[in-house]
Amino acid sequence: FAAQRHVLTYMEDAVSQLLENREDISQYGIARFFTEYFNSVRQGTHILFREFSFVQATPHNRVSFLRTFWRCFRTVGKNGGKYSNLLTAQEYHCLLQLLCPDFPVELTQKAARIVLMDDAMDCLMSFSDFLFAFQIQFYYSEFLESVAAIYQDLLAGKNPNTVIVPTSSSGQHRQRQPPNDCSPLDGVEASLFYQCLESLCDRSKYSCPPSALVKEMLSSAQRLTFYGFLMALAKDQRINRALGALPDKGDLFLDPAMDQELEKLVAQVSGLSISGPTSSSGDTVNLPVRNSPRINSPWKPLHHRRKMDAESEGSNEETDSSEN
């Protein structure tokens, strides 16, 4: 159970955070720190502003990141005019970096390629199209790398699988070769492609889509291309439900819990502006605006704290040299 839930990964990260922030934690105790840390893991907020190596470290982290990205930016597709919800791959990457500063641009580009296919990478994409493609590319990234290699082998006339002939009493093996006269634009034989995927899923230690759903998805196709397969994965709502990070496409812009919190926040802000002091004549008094000091949270991602420490050390060296 511990290995399946990656408990050791979170324990190591918690201890690392504890050592990094021990001065702040000493104010209210280690027990409270561990309670808050594992509550954040359970709620899925533990991946906010963390380094990419941690964000992708476990399936739960990946699901949490996908759900957080959706909840934070779903209004990109919900509000505005005809073209306001269309963004380029670079713009979507900027949104991803708001949650994970070192998120690799290559993953964003691969997700965009699923949507755009042969179009230029600077074309506009809707939020829903990009989100479901990004989900497949991000969550199943290792699986898709293996699928790409299998596809290229089949396209070149090779077969990654060895097929046992049932009628052979000696247990001899033979290679089943796909047709060599097909064009790359025609893709590969769907049934042979699925056999290879099934074998891959059986031996893979990484997350894979449910093989039964993949088989059903490919059952109606005779041939398919690599990006056609990725697009089919991204559009299949059964695979989306099995992954469990995002709602169905029809409910993509609905989040009652978040909407309720936003309404409370708006009401509080509106109440502050409405309940301002009034003069003796009944008019609202315009008070001078005073910028309140910004209070920084003591909890910062490890990489951010190290960066700040390095910058402060550098500034001290400059000060020392200038005094000399």
Secondary structure as the mmCIF struct_conf table of DSSP 4:
data_model
#
loop_
_struct_conf.conf_type_id
_struct_conf.id
_struct_conf.beg_label_comp_id
_struct_conf.beg_label_asym_id
_struct_conf.beg_label_seq_id
_struct_conf.end_label_comp_id
_struct_conf.end_label_asym_id
_struct_conf.end_label_seq_id
TURN_TY1_P TURN_TY1_P1 ALA A 2 HIS A 6
HELX_RH_AL_P HELX_RH_AL_P1 VAL A 7 GLU A 20
TURN_TY1_P TURN_TY1_P2 ASN A 21 ASN A 21
HELX_RH_AL_P HELX_RH_AL_P2 ARG A 22 ILE A 25
TURN_TY1_P TURN_TY1_P3 SER A 26 TYR A 28
HELX_RH_AL_P HELX_RH_AL_P3 ILE A 30 GLN A 43
TURN_TY1_P TURN_TY1_P4 GLY A 44 GLY A 44
TURN_TY1_P TURN_TY1_P5 HIS A 46 PHE A 49
HELX_RH_AL_P HELX_RH_AL_P4 PHE A 52 VAL A 55
TURN_TY1_P TURN_TY1_P6 GLN A 56 GLN A 56
BEND BEND1 ALA A 57 THR A 58
HELX_RH_AL_P HELX_RH_AL_P5 PRO A 59 PHE A 73
TURN_TY1_P TURN_TY1_P7 ARG A 74 ARG A 74
HELX_RH_AL_P HELX_RH_AL_P6 THR A 75 LYS A 78
BEND BEND2 ASN A 79 TYR A 83
TURN_TY1_P TURN_TY1_P8 SER A 84 ASN A 85
STRN STRN1 LEU A 86 LEU A 87
HELX_RH_AL_P HELX_RH_AL_P7 ALA A 89 LEU A 99
TURN_TY1_P TURN_TY1_P9 PRO A 101 ASP A 102
HELX_RH_AL_P HELX_RH_AL_P8 VAL A 105 LEU A 116
TURN_TY1_P TURN_TY1_P10 MET A 117 ASP A 118
BEND BEND3 ASP A 119 ASP A 119
TURN_TY1_P TURN_TY1_P11 MET A 121 ASP A 122
BEND BEND4 CYS A 123 CYS A 123
STRN STRN2 MET A 125 SER A 126
HELX_RH_AL_P HELX_RH_AL_P9 PHE A 127 TYR A 139
TURN_TY1_P TURN_TY1_P12 TYR A 140 TYR A 140
HELX_RH_AL_P HELX_RH_AL_P10 SER A 141 LEU A 155
TURN_TY1_P TURN_TY1_P13 ALA A 156 GLY A 157
BEND BEND5 PRO A 160 ASN A 161
HELX_LH_PP_P HELX_LH_PP_P1 THR A 162 THR A 162
STRN STRN3 VAL A 163 ILE A 164
HELX_LH_PP_P HELX_LH_PP_P2 VAL A 165 VAL A 165
TURN_TY1_P TURN_TY1_P14 PRO A 166 THR A 167
TURN_TY1_P TURN_TY1_P15 SER A 169 SER A 170
STRN STRN4 HIS A 173 ARG A 174
HELX_LH_PP_P HELX_LH_PP_P3 GLN A 177 PRO A 179
BEND BEND6 ASN A 180 ASP A 181
HELX_RH_3T_P HELX_RH_3T_P1 PRO A 184 ASP A 186
STRN STRN5 VAL A 188 GLU A 189
HELX_RH_AL_P HELX_RH_AL_P11 ALA A 190 ARG A 203
BEND BEND7 LYS A 205 TYR A 206
HELX_RH_AL_P HELX_RH_AL_P12 SER A 211 LEU A 218
TURN_TY1_P TURN_TY1_P16 SER A 219 SER A 220
BEND BEND8 GLN A 222 GLN A 222
STRN STRN6 ARG A 223 LEU A 224
HELX_RH_AL_P HELX_RH_AL_P13 PHE A 226 LYS A 235
HELX_RH_AL_P HELX_RH_AL_P14 GLN A 237 LEU A 243
BEND BEND9 ALA A 245 LEU A 246
HELX_RH_3T_P HELX_RH_3T_P2 LYS A 249 ASP A 251
TURN_TY1_P TURN_TY1_P17 LEU A 252 PHE A 253
HELX_RH_AL_P HELX_RH_AL_P15 PRO A 256 ILE A 274
TURN_TY1_P TURN_TY1_P18 SER A 275 SER A 275
STRN STRN7 THR A 278 THR A 278
TURN_TY1_P TURN_TY1_P19 SER A 280 SER A 281
BEND BEND10 GLY A 282 GLY A 282
HELX_LH_PP_P HELX_LH_PP_P4 ASP A 283 ASP A 283
STRN STRN8 THR A 284 THR A 284
HELX_LH_PP_P HELX_LH_PP_P5 VAL A 285 VAL A 285
HELX_LH_PP_P HELX_LH_PP_P6 LEU A 287 VAL A 289
HELX_LH_PP_P HELX_LH_PP_P7 SER A 292 SER A 297
BEND BEND11 PRO A 298 PRO A 298
HELX_RH_AL_P HELX_RH_AL_P16 LEU A 302 GLU A 323
#
